[in-house]
Amino acid sequence: MRKIRKFTFEELVMENKRQLLNDEKAMEKIEQKLEERILEKAE
């Protein structure tokens, strides 16, 4: 059995961010949600 390495919260966030930046569909989805929120607040 190998030892499971504990990640700090910062490391997890950075890893997640890196994966998202490599995932075009996820990025498009996030951008769309952000645009919708901005437009809702503008009204």
N, C-alpha and C positions, 0 to 999 in steps of 0.2 A: 504493500500500500504506500502510495506516495503522499507526502504532506501537501495539504491544500493551502496555497498561499492566500493570506488575507489581503484584500485590496483596501486601500484607504478610499474614502468617499471621493476625494479629488481624482484619484486614479481611475475610478469607475466612470466618473463624469467625462474625463478626457477620452477614455476608450470609447464610450458611447458616442461622443461628439465626432470622433474620428470615423467610426462606422457610419454615422449619419451622413457625414460629408462625402463618403464614398457611395452612398445610396441615392441615386438621382430621383427615384420615385418618392422616397421619403422626404427629400428636400422640397420637391414640388408641392407635396401635401402640406408641409409646414408653412411654406410661403403662402399658399392659398388661404390657410387658416389665419395667418397673420394679417393678410390683406382684408379678409372679411371682418376681423376685429377692428382694424383701423377704420374701415368704412362705416361700421356700426357706431363707433365713437364719434365720427365726424358728423353724423346726422343729428 
